[in-house]
Structures are given as C-alpha cells and as structure tokens.
C-alpha cells in the first residue's frame, strides 16, 4: 500500500449527513484524517483554515453547485485532488467537471472498496503532481543558478581575456618602445653632424603612428627662466615655421615642462595658440592632438619634443614619444648652442665664433615694448649676429648697433610710428644687419603694430632669398589684421 508521509487530510462535502457519516467512518478506519461539512460555503471556510489533500464533494447541493467549489479549489496553491460524487451519473457533465479540474467521480451508492481505492489513487496522483511541480520549480531555480554561474564565469573569462590582451598589447608596446629606442640610439651613434643628429631624432618621431609634424624647442643657454624656443622642425608649413616663436615662462605649460610633466592635449588650446605669438595664431588650430614632452639633463628641462596630429595620436605613440624624449637629454645638450659658447659667453675651446649652424626658416622673430624700450632677441637672430647676450632682453639700441647708421634712425622712426594709435597695421623696410665679426646681411624687416591682445610691436626678419615667401606672409598678416 502506498505510504503517505503523515496522515492524509480529507474534506468531505455533502448536504446529506448520512453520506458524511458513512464516508467519514470508512476513511477514518483507513487511517485518514477526515473533516465533514454540509455546504459549499462551509467547505470554503474549511479550505481557508486548513490544507487538505483530497476534497470529496457532491455535485448537487442546496445553494451553490459543486462546480463553484471546483473553481475555488483550483485557485489554491498546490490544490487538493477533487473527487466528485453524484447520484445521477451524466457522462457529459462528469467530463466537463474533470476538464475543469476534478480528478475522478463516484456514483451513488458508493461502495467502501471503491471509495478507498479511488482515494488511494487520488493520493498517489497528488504525490506525483506535487513532486513534478516541486521538481519543475527546483529545475527552474537550478537553471537560473546555472545561468548566473555561467554569466559570472563568462564575465570572469572576459575580464581575464581583456587583462591578457592588455598585457600582450603592453608587452608589444614595450618591445616597440625598446626597438625604437634602440634604432634611435643606433642612428644617433652614426650621426656625425648636428643636422644628422636632429634628423635622426625627428625621423624617430615622425615614424610614430598618428604623428603628422614634429619639432624641438630648446632652452637656449640652459638656464631656468629662459623661453623654450623653436630649434628645428619637420613637416610644418613654411608660414607656421616662420611664426612659431617660444614657450615662455608666462605660460602655465612652461612650468609643467620645467617640472618634467608631459603635456598631451586633444585640442589646440588657447595657451598653445599663444606659443605662436604671431599675427595668425590659428595656424595651430588644425591640429587635433598635440603632445609636448620635456627633455631632461642633469635634473633640468633643456628642451621640449613636440608632435602634432591632424587626427589622433594613439596612446602607444604618446608612450613612445616619452620614451624617445627620455634618451635625448645628453644628446641635445651636446648639440645645442652651449657647445659653442660656454656659460660666460666665451667661445668654447676648439670652436669658432661663427658656428656652422643650418639656418632656420627666418632670421628671427622679434618684439619691442615701446613703453620700456625693451627689445626681445630670438634665438635665431642672436645666432645670426653672434650675440651671446644671455637673456636677449635688451634696450632697442643694442639691436640698432647691428643696423647701418643711416638705417637705424629710419627703423626707430618706423617703430615709433607703428606704435601710435591709428598707424598702419603693417609696414616693412629693407636694411642691412651686421654681426659681431662685421659680416653684412641684407634683410627684409616686417613690422606689425600693437593691438589690444598684443601690446608690443612685433615681426620678422627675413633673408632676401625668401622674398616670395615674405610676400605671402605679408598678405597673411594683412588678412589676419583685417
């Protein structure tokens, strides 16, 4: 006999007390716990108070029909098995009741053995149904657990894969950096002149992915407080090269570079445009990425390595640029002006007063403050005239000493005239410059007057063989001023 854990709970619903007593007697003798009620209403109250395993109910009773009770029972969570009892068997009606949730039916008069065997089958049916439901719920919980476990394992695997990919990329990047440093070191070891050394450096920078142009700024005479001035460049437009001036101490980026902080920007900031200090600072606006890396020697920043891109400089190229800058301190220290003039402005041993430097794109960018009469000498201009002044901030008269006497007065008059309100925005003149050895250099002197943003007179000194270029520059200056 099938064993039910605990005593099975059975509810008998019939309006005839004799049926209640007979069913109750048979079922209790079979060790079932039996509750009897005489109406659907009382059955609903009993079901609300207690959980039953089987409900045996008559179909026809005063008041509510048995089918009403079926609807109530089937709405219960883990509902009891329903056995219908009828005195007038109707196959169609019984089929409809079973379709709506009844398990079986008994026809009156009900024999003891029929009742007990039907109850036994109903309990087995309930046990199987509950087991199936519980197994389904357990399977669902297990499925969700597996899904969460797989999701966690997948996430962990993805994280591991990403970490491994990063490690591989970092290792490849490190190998690339080492290879570039090795190639640069080999190229520098083969360089026999200053130009070859600088070419090797800029070749290494230009080979980086995303770099469109590059240049080197140097802190001339290797003194803190001096501007970082353009020394050499690659792939800059002629106009850009002529105008590009200096990273001065007045700019916040100067102090970052002096404290060994690389600068990577995804836009041409106003501060970077100010580096031009030219009539057309928008020349730098075309660059979408700009990197400026300090070059250190003996604990000081002596130069800045610059790279510009019209699109994007990838992170690996930025790291490579920093790696290149790390190995340039001693190299640049040897090729700068300090290997010709020592710190006291005296020619170094074995050097000549006229060092063999390749000319830059112009002979100099200058500025003159009419209030203090202070004249700024750019590095290129000092180099041309063999001027060893350490700060290159001197009275205008110091510059006029290098101009022919009859031209000096005209030049001073032109500068004073340009500094007056309402003056022409642009002027120029031809003059002859003389260096400290007496060598003469014909030149074109281009001047722009002060404005609200730049309260100084400023301009260019261009050699005669750049006449075509200077004409284009004059047009650019005039258009910008307009």
Buried (B, 14 or more C-beta within 10 A) or exposed (E): EEEBEEEBBBBBBBBEEEBBEBBBEBBEEBEBBBBBBBBBEBBBEBBEEEEBBBBBBBBEBEEBEBBBBBEBBEEEEEBBBBBBBBEEEEEEBBEEBBEEBBBBBBEEEBEBEEBBEBBBBBBEBBBEBEEEEEEEEEEEEEEEEEEEEEEEEEEEEEEEEEEEEEEEEEEEBEEBBEEBBEBBBEBBEEBEEBBBBBBBBBBBBBBBEBBBBBBBBBBBBBEEEBBBBBBBBBBBEEBBBBBBBBBBBEBEBBEBBBEEEBBBBEEBBEBBBBBBBBBBBEBBEEBBBBBBBBBBBEEBBBBBBBBBBEEEBBEBBBBBBBBBBBBBBEBBBEBBBBBBBBEEEEBEEEEEEEBEBEEBBBBBBBBBBBEEEBBBBBBBBBBBBBBBEBEBBBEBEBBBBBBBEEBBEEBBEBBBEBBEEEBEBBBBEEBEBBBEEEEEBEBBBBBBBBEEEBEBBBBBBBBEEBEEBBEBBBEBBBEBBE
